Amino acid sequence: MAIDPNSEPNQASFHIWETRTGDEEGSGTDVGHISVALQGRNSNGRYFSFGPRHAALVNPLTLFFPTAGKVEPNLDSDMKNEGRAPDRTLQTEITEEQLEAMVSEANRLDEQAQEGTLLYHLFPNTSVLPLLKLYGTRTAHQEAAKCPFSGRSMKDYRHESWEKLQNVKEGHCASTVHQIASQAWDLPEQNSTPWGIHPTQLGDQLERVIEG
């Protein structure tokens, strides 16, 4: 996203496509979306928007499974994906310290997405990933490899091939933007619902913080 470094003071803009509940048959339902654009007077800024790499893989059949994610490059790309402009945009000036902290977190998440250690999951609180991580621990493999007669471990080293799995995380647009915004403001924790937080909820939280 091209930003003039000689522009106005440091600014954060949150673009929100509202989450909507449809009828009993699901007609009119929209999970929504949220992204953040960070503009710095002394930098080129940063745009962050996290979504699935392959949207077709996000469906009822993959409810419990995360999939590969990607970071969109700019607002135009998001509007193309969503089929419309954001329903609302929240803008606020931020300090240099807030800008640096938010950009740093956005860069970290972007790097994780590119490495495949940050996966996309619309319902992260229903994921099988924690169970897979548990199975992949050294203790779990040692317990599974115990001799049924003596109870002694038979030195199972298969957990070593699972070690990278321990670094894998999952999230979605709202949870990742929540992480970025939390570098600047004290936001409420994500909740225990299957999705943790959705775009409209986060937008409302940010609106209260910005206006308060």
C-alpha positions in Angstrom: 0.0 0.0 0.0 1.7 3.2 -1.2 1.7 5.8 1.6 3.3 9.3 1.4 6.0 9.5 4.1 5.5 13.2 4.2 1.8 12.9 5.0 -0.2 13.6 8.2 0.8 12.3 11.7 1.0 8.6 12.5 -2.4 7.0 12.0 -4.1 3.6 12.3 -7.1 2.8 10.2 -9.3 -0.2 10.8 -11.5 -1.3 7.9 -14.5 -3.4 9.0 -16.9 -5.6 7.0 -19.6 -6.3 9.5 -20.5 -9.8 10.8 -24.1 -10.5 10.1 -26.4 -13.3 11.2 -28.9 -14.5 8.6 -32.1 -16.5 8.8 -32.5 -20.1 10.0 -31.3 -21.4 6.6 -28.2 -19.3 6.7 -29.3 -16.9 4.0 -27.8 -13.4 4.6 -25.1 -14.7 6.9 -21.7 -12.9 6.6 -18.7 -13.8 8.7 -17.3 -10.3 8.0 -13.7 -9.2 7.8 -11.3 -6.6 9.4 -8.0 -5.2 8.5 -5.6 -2.5 9.7 -3.6 0.1 7.8 -0.8 1.7 9.7 0.6 5.0 8.3 3.8 6.6 9.7 5.1 10.1 8.9 8.6 8.6 8.8 7.9 5.3 7.1 5.9 3.7 4.3 3.4 2.2 6.7 1.9 -1.3 6.8 -1.3 -3.0 5.7 -2.3 -6.2 7.5 -5.2 -8.4 6.6 -5.2 -12.2 7.3 -7.4 -14.7 5.5 -7.3 -18.2 4.1 -5.0 -19.0 1.2 -7.7 -21.2 -0.4 -11.2 -19.9 0.6 -12.8 -23.1 -0.7 -11.1 -25.0 2.2 -13.1 -23.0 4.8 -16.4 -24.9 4.9 -18.5 -27.1 7.3 -16.4 -30.2 6.5 -13.2 -28.5 7.7 -14.8 -27.0 10.9 -12.2 -28.5 13.2 -9.1 -28.1 10.9 -7.0 -25.1 10.3 -5.8 -24.3 6.7 -3.0 -22.3 5.1 -3.3 -18.6 5.5 -2.1 -15.5 3.7 -1.8 -11.8 4.2 -3.5 -9.5 1.7 -1.3 -6.7 0.3 -3.7 -3.8 0.4 -7.3 -2.5 0.8 -8.1 -2.9 -2.9 -7.3 -6.6 -2.6 -9.7 -6.9 0.4 -12.5 -5.0 -1.4 -12.1 -7.4 -4.3 -12.3 -10.4 -2.0 -15.3 -9.1 -0.1 -17.1 -7.7 -3.1 -17.6 -4.3 -1.6 -16.0 -1.4 0.3 -15.8 -1.7 4.1 -19.0 -1.1 6.1 -17.1 1.3 8.4 -13.6 2.6 8.9 -12.2 3.7 12.2 -9.2 6.1 12.1 -7.1 7.5 15.0 -3.8 9.1 15.5 -1.2 7.0 17.2 2.2 7.7 18.8 5.5 6.7 17.3 5.8 4.0 20.0 2.4 2.6 19.2 3.2 2.6 15.5 6.4 0.8 15.9 4.9 -1.8 18.2 1.9 -2.5 15.9 4.1 -2.6 12.8 6.5 -5.0 14.5 3.6 -7.4 15.5 2.1 -7.2 12.0 5.5 -8.1 10.5 5.9 -11.0 12.9 2.5 -12.4 12.0 3.1 -11.9 8.3 6.4 -13.8 8.6 4.6 -16.6 10.5 2.0 -16.9 7.8 4.6 -17.1 5.1 6.5 -19.8 7.0 3.3 -21.8 7.6 3.5 -21.5 11.4 0.4 -19.3 11.4 -2.6 -21.1 10.0 -6.1 -19.7 9.2 -9.0 -21.1 11.2 -12.4 -19.4 11.5 -13.2 -21.3 14.7 -9.9 -21.7 16.5 -11.5 -22.6 19.8 -12.8 -25.9 18.2 -9.6 -26.9 16.6 -7.9 -30.3 16.7 -4.5 -28.5 16.7 -4.1 -28.6 20.6 -4.7 -32.3 20.6 -2.2 -32.9 17.9 0.3 -30.8 19.8 -0.3 -32.8 22.9 0.3 -36.1 21.0 3.4 -34.6 19.6 5.1 -34.0 22.9 8.0 -36.1 24.2 6.0 -37.3 27.2 3.1 -38.5 25.1 5.3 -40.5 22.8 7.2 -42.0 25.7 3.9 -43.0 27.4 2.7 -44.6 24.1 6.0 -46.5 23.7 6.0 -48.1 27.1 6.5 -51.9 27.2 3.1 -53.4 28.1 4.8 -55.9 30.4 7.5 -54.0 32.2 6.1 -50.4 31.9 9.5 -49.2 30.8 9.9 -46.8 27.9 11.3 -48.3 24.7 13.0 -45.0 23.8 10.6 -43.7 21.2 12.1 -40.7 19.4 9.2 -40.0 17.0 8.3 -36.9 18.9 11.4 -35.2 17.4 9.7 -35.1 14.0 6.7 -33.4 15.6 8.7 -30.6 17.3 7.9 -28.0 14.6 4.2 -28.5 15.3 4.6 -27.0 18.7 5.3 -23.6 17.1 2.2 -23.7 14.9 -0.6 -21.2 15.8 -3.9 -20.5 14.3 -6.2 -17.5 14.0 -8.3 -15.4 11.6 -8.7 -11.8 10.5 -10.2 -10.5 13.8 -7.9 -12.5 16.2 -4.7 -11.3 14.4 -5.8 -7.6 14.2 -6.7 -7.9 17.9 -3.1 -9.0 18.5 -1.8 -6.0 16.6 -4.1 -3.5 18.2 -3.4 -4.9 21.6 0.2 -3.6 21.2 -1.3 -0.1 21.4 -4.4 -0.4 23.6 -5.6 -2.5 26.5 -8.4 -4.5 24.7 -10.6 -7.1 26.3 -9.4 -10.7 26.0 -10.8 -12.9 23.3 -13.7 -15.0 24.5 -14.4 -18.7 24.7 -16.9 -18.8 21.8 -15.8 -21.0 18.8 -14.5 -18.0 16.9 -13.0 -16.1 19.9 -13.9 -12.7 18.5 -15.5 -11.6 15.3 -14.9 -8.5 13.2 -17.9 -6.5 14.4 -17.0 -7.3 18.1 -13.5 -6.1 17.6 -14.7 -3.0 15.7 -17.0 -2.1 18.6 -14.1 -2.5 21.1 -11.8 -0.4 19.0 -14.5 2.3 18.5 -14.9 2.5 22.3 -11.2 2.8 22.8 -10.8 5.4 20.1 -13.7 7.6 21.1 -13.1 7.1 24.9 
